[in-house]
C-alpha cells in the first residue's frame, strides 16, 4: 500500500501498489485540471497533457516516464508527470496544477 499526499489539497489517500495516479486522484475528489483542462482533457489516455503534476517527494516510487510523457513534458522538469500515465508503487507527495516555468 502507498500513501499519496496532495499538498495543495491537504489530503492523504491510500492506494494499492500499481494504482494509476489520475484514477486515484479523481476517485478521491482531487481536481487535477485547470479551467481549460477541464474542457479539453482526453480522459486519461495521455494525449492532451492536461493532467500534469509535480512529484515533490517519492518520484522513485512511480513507474518510469512513458514515451508519451517524454514528448508532452519535454519542456518541464524531470519531476513532472502526467497523472494518467503514472503508476504508484510507494509513497509520493504531489503538487497539482504546477506552474509552467
C-alpha positions as CSV (number, residue, x, y, z in Angstrom):
1,X,0.0,0.0,0.0
2,X,1.1,3.5,-0.8
3,X,0.2,6.9,0.7
4,X,-0.3,9.7,-1.8
5,X,-0.1,13.1,-0.3
6,X,-1.6,16.0,-2.2
7,X,0.0,19.2,-0.9
8,X,-2.4,21.9,-2.3
9,X,-5.5,20.0,-1.2
10,X,-4.1,18.9,2.2
11,X,-5.2,15.3,1.6
12,X,-3.6,11.9,2.0
13,X,-5.1,8.9,0.3
14,X,-4.2,5.2,0.4
15,X,-3.6,3.4,-2.8
16,X,-2.7,-0.2,-3.7
17,X,0.7,-0.6,-5.3
18,X,0.1,-0.5,-9.1
19,X,-2.6,2.1,-8.9
20,X,-3.0,4.8,-11.6
21,X,-2.3,8.3,-10.1
22,X,-5.1,10.1,-12.1
23,X,-7.7,7.5,-11.3
24,X,-6.9,7.6,-7.5
25,X,-6.9,11.4,-7.5
26,X,-10.3,11.6,-9.3
27,X,-11.8,8.8,-7.2
28,X,-10.9,10.9,-4.1
29,X,-12.1,14.3,-5.4
30,X,-8.7,15.8,-6.2
31,X,-9.0,18.3,-9.1
32,X,-6.1,17.8,-11.4
33,X,-7.2,20.2,-14.2
34,X,-7.1,23.9,-14.8
35,X,-10.2,25.5,-16.2
36,X,-9.1,24.9,-19.8
37,X,-8.0,21.3,-19.0
38,X,-11.4,20.5,-17.6
39,X,-12.9,21.1,-21.0
40,X,-10.1,19.7,-23.2
41,X,-8.8,16.6,-21.3
42,X,-8.5,13.3,-23.2
43,X,-10.0,11.2,-20.4
44,X,-6.7,9.7,-19.2
45,X,-5.2,8.4,-22.5
46,X,-2.0,10.5,-22.4
47,X,-2.9,12.5,-25.5
48,X,-3.6,16.0,-24.1
49,X,-1.0,16.7,-21.3
50,X,-3.6,18.5,-19.1
51,X,-3.2,16.2,-16.0
52,X,0.4,17.3,-15.4
53,X,1.5,17.1,-11.7
54,X,4.8,17.8,-9.9
55,X,6.2,15.0,-7.8
56,X,7.7,16.7,-4.8
57,X,8.8,13.5,-3.0
58,X,9.0,9.9,-4.0
59,X,9.5,10.1,-7.7
60,X,11.4,6.8,-7.4
61,X,8.1,5.2,-6.4
62,X,6.4,5.8,-9.7
63,X,6.7,3.9,-13.0
64,X,9.2,5.4,-15.4
65,X,8.1,8.1,-17.8
66,X,6.4,6.8,-20.9
67,X,7.3,7.8,-24.4
68,X,4.1,9.9,-24.5
69,X,5.2,11.7,-21.3
70,X,8.7,12.3,-22.7
71,X,7.1,14.1,-25.7
72,X,4.4,16.0,-23.8
73,X,6.7,17.1,-20.9
74,X,9.9,17.8,-22.7
75,X,9.9,21.4,-21.6
76,X,9.1,20.5,-18.0
77,X,11.4,19.3,-15.2
78,X,12.0,15.6,-14.7
79,X,9.8,15.6,-11.6
80,X,6.7,16.5,-13.6
81,X,4.5,13.6,-14.7
82,X,1.2,13.1,-16.5
83,X,-1.0,11.6,-13.7
84,X,-2.8,9.4,-16.3
85,X,0.5,7.7,-17.2
86,X,2.0,7.4,-13.6
87,X,1.7,4.1,-11.8
88,X,2.2,4.4,-8.0
89,X,4.4,1.8,-6.3
90,X,5.1,3.5,-3.0
91,X,4.6,6.8,-1.1
92,X,4.6,10.0,-3.1
93,X,3.9,13.7,-2.5
94,X,2.1,15.5,-5.3
95,X,1.7,19.2,-6.3
96,X,-1.3,19.5,-8.5
97,X,-1.5,22.2,-11.3
98,X,2.2,23.1,-11.2
99,X,3.2,26.4,-12.7
100,X,5.0,26.2,-16.0
101,X,8.5,27.5,-15.7
